[in-house]
């Protein structure tokens, strides 16, 4: 079954973690044996595993934030540096496209062509990607938005951890900055979608008031199941549902369950069933299955040690349809959650050609 994953930090893995995603997982893990950093030798994402898991389309990130709150939220010193680092990440995706590994989806026409090509030949069809920016410090000002649009950037979030140039984010309570509303207005004018992930609560509601375009959450979980400001509460989820958005459930254990033991790095009891718990909660709020999906965030700075315990690589996302079926979901609903909801949103929100 085709799976669409709405959040993968592929360029971050290549440029920051120095990973060759064209290698197989075994070789990648062996090359990192003995490295002391968290997640080393435990990575779960490669191009081969994406294809094996039939994850034929995914949203990829560019992400570089400006440091905030002293050393609490590290990053670069200026937006100029963030811009340059984001451009380097863009260059990685462009190179992978030149090599025939990836294919960028910029329009609804591109989307339809890719879906047809994938259905005809999933073994050799390039993997499709939608370009996103996670925290938009790399957009130096609102006048630069059209330049980024021309690169194919279609989905943007205002912040990451801490405070960005445009909004308060995770673990940094507050609203939009004075530059936030002009940025949102420029994004809406260009036709970009707003990713609400990582917005602090006040900033979330202010952004919805300002931005009239399409909204989504590429990688978020449910606060009612795991209480932290990184997750959405039920009112926020209902607001996204009311705006015809989709929420991609993330696979990071600390976002999924209070059972996560950070000190012990113990993921016992956190499984793909836990992921489905979050999807099901969104479905119950919506009264249908049209607003939940996958936004795994796998290898987003962690590895197997901080992922569902019954998952070895990202290819194991293919176990989720069976879990959903055991819970009574019908084929049409399972298809919607695995890919259909993202396809619908992209068809409606991307430019025609």
N, C-alpha and C positions, 0 to 999 in steps of 0.2 A: 504493500500500500504506500502511495506517495505520502510523505510527511513534509510539512513546511515548518521550519524552526525560525522563529522571529528574532533570535538574538545569538549571534556567534562572533566572538572577538578574534577572527582569524588573523588579521594583520598584526594585532597586538601579540599574538602567540609567535608569529614569525619575527617581528622586529624587536620586541622587548624580551621574549623568552628564547629567541634564537632557535626556533623549531622549524624543521623542514617538513611541512605538512604533506609533501609528496611521498615521504617515506611511510612504511607501514608502522603500526602502533608498536609492535614488538621492538623494532629497531629504534624508534624514537625513545622508548622507555629505557632501553639498554644504554643509549647515548647519554642519558641523564642519571645513570646509577651513581649513587654517592653524593650527588649535589644536595646541599643542606636545605635549600629553600623549600617551603611548603609546596606540595603538588609536583615536585620534580620526580620524574620516573613513573608518574601515576596518571599521565595525561590520557584523555579519552577521545580526542578529536583528531582525525586526519582526513584527507580527501578520500582515501580508500574506505574508511569507516563510514563516512557520509554516504558514499555510493552504496555500500553494503547494506546500510540501513534504509535505503530508498529515500533519503533526505535530499530530494532533487532540487529544492529551492529553499533558500534561507536568506535572512537579513544579516548583513555583515556590518560591523562597526568601524568607524574611526573614532578614537577617543584620546584626548589629551586635555587635562584640566589645569587651570591655574591654581597654585597652592592657596589655601585659605586657613584662617584660624591658626596662624603660626605654623607649627609642625604637625598639627593634628590631622590635617588633610593635605598630604604632600602633593606636589605637582610642579609645573614649570613656573617661571617668574612672570612671564608676560603673555598676552594673547598672540603677539607676533610669533613667539616660539611655539605656542600651541598650534597656530595656523600651519607652520612649517612642518611640524611633526604629523599633523593630520594629512597634509599633502603627501608625506612619505608613505603613510599607510594607504592612501589612495593609489599611489604608484605601485604598491604591491598587488592590489587587486587588478590594476590595469595589466601588469605583467602576467599574472595568472590567466587573464583573459587572452592575451596574445599567445600564450602557450596552449590554448585550447582546453584548459582545465575548468575555467569558469566562464560564465556568460552573464553580462550585466543586463538586468531588466529595468528599462527606463520608462516604458509606456505600456498601456493596455495591449497594444498590438504585439509588443515584445513578449508580454506575458502569455498571450494565446499561442504564439509561435513556439515558445519554450515548452508549454504544457503538451502541445501536440508532439514535439520532438522527443520529449521525455517518455511519453506513452509509447511512441514507436520504437525507441531504442534506449532504454534506461542504462544499459551497460556502457554505452559510449557517448551519449549525449553530454555536453558540458554541464556542470552543475550551475544552476541559476542563482543569481544573487541580486538583492535589493540593497542599495547603498544607504546607510544610516549614519548619523553622528550622535554619539552618546555624550551629552554635555557639550554645548556649542561654543566654548571659549575659542575654538578654532575658527569660528566666523567672527572676524575682527570687529565688524559693525554691521548694522542692518543694510547698509548700501552694498555690502559684499554678497548678500544672499543670492542675487541672480548669477553671480560667478559660480557659486557652489551648485546652483541648480543645473547649470550647463555641464557640470561633471557627472550628473546623474543622481545627485543627492536628493532623496525623496522623503526621508523621515528624519526628524531632528528632535532631540530632547534638550531641555534648557540647562540641565545641570547633572552632576554626578554626586559624589559625596562632598559635603561642605557647601560653600557658597561660590557660585560661578559669577561671571560678569552679568548674568541675566536673571538669576533666581537663587533662592535658598533650596538646598537639596537634603539628601539623607543625613540625619544626625545634626542638622543645622536649622532649627526651626526659624521660619520667617516667610515672607512673601516674595513677590517679584522685586528685583532691583529697579531703579529708575530707567534702566535701559531695557528692561524685560518687555514692556508693552510694545515699543517700537520694533523690537526683534520679532515678536509674534505677529505683528501686523505685516511685516515684510515677508515672513514665511507664508502667511495666508495668501498674500497677493501673488506670490510665486507659485502657489499650488502645493506647497510642502505639507506633509502630515505632521502633527505634533505627537511625539511620544511622551506620555505623562509619567513614565517611570522615573524614579528618584526625586520627584518634586516633594518638597516639604508640604505639609498639609495646607498651610495658608497659601503657598505658591500654587498648589494644585487648583484651588478654587478660584484664585485670581486669574490664572491662565485660562481656565474654562470661560470666565467672563469676557476676556479680551479676545480669545481666538475663536473664530467662527468656522474654521475648516475642519477637516477630518481628524479625529483623535483616536489613539490606541495606546496600549501599554505593551511594549515588546517583551518585557520580562519582569513580572510581578507575581507576588503570592497574596494570600488572604490573611489579613490581620486577625480575623476571628479564630483562625487556626494556629497562628504563630504571631504573637503580639510584639510588634516592633514598628517604628515609623517607616521602615523600608517597605512594609506591606501596605495594601490598601484596606481601609475599613469598608463596611458594607455600603455606606452612603457614597463613598467614592466609586465603588464598583457599580452601583446603580446609576451614577451619573455617566459613567462611560457607556454603560448599556443603553441609556437614554439617548446618547449621541451616536448610537449605532457603531460603537467601537468594539474591539476585540482585545482580550487580555491574554497574553502568552504567559503560561505558568513556568516559573524558573525552577531549576533542579538543584540549586545550592541548598545544602542541608540546613544551614542556619536560618534560611528563609522559609523552609518547609515545616520545621517542627521544633518545639521547645525541648525535644529529646536530644538535640545536637549538643555534644559535649566538646566545647572548643579546646579545652586543655588536653583532654585525652584523645582528641581527634577521633571520636567514636561515633560512627554512624549507625550503630545497631538499632534496629527498629524503624529506620527511615528507609522506605523502599519506593518503588514506582507506584505502589498503592497509595502512598502519601501524596505523590504528585496528583493522582486521580482524585484524591479527597479535595484538593484545591480546585480542580476543574469542576468537580461536581458541585461545590459550594457556589461557584459563579453561575452554573446552570440553574441551580435552585433559585437564586436571586432573580435571574432573568426569566424563569419560567419556560426556558427552551435551551437548546444547545448552540445557539447562534453567536455566542460572545466569548467562548473559551477556546484556547488553543495552546500551542507549545511555544515557549520562548526560553530555551533551556539555559542559556548562559553557561554552558559547559566549557571547561577550561578557561573560565573567566577569572584566572588568578588562583585556581584550586584544581584538584584532580579527583581521582577515585575516592580519596579519603574523606571528601566533603560532598560526595554525590550519593544518590540512592544506593544502598548496600547491595542490591541485586543487579547492578549495572556494571558491566566491564568496560564497554565503549559506547559511544553515542549510537551505534547501530542497534543497541538494545532498546531504543525507543519503539522498535517494532513490537515489543511486548505489551505496549499500552492498549492497542485495540482489543486484545484478548481480555485485559482487565476490565475495560469498559463493557465488553459483551457480558462478562460474568455478572456485572452489576445491573444488567438489564437494558443497556443501551442498544438501540437498533442500528443496523448497518448505516443508514443515512445519517444518523446522529454522530456515529463514530467517524465517518468520512468528513463530516463538518468540522469536528474538533481536530482531526489529524491534518487537514489541509483546506477544506472547503471554506471555512470562515475567513481565512487569510486570503484565499483566492477572490472571494466576494468583495472584501474590502479593497483589495488592489484593483480589481476591475472597476470599481466605482470611483476610486480616488486617483489613480494614475492618469496622466494625460493620454488622450486617445492614441496618439502616434508621436 
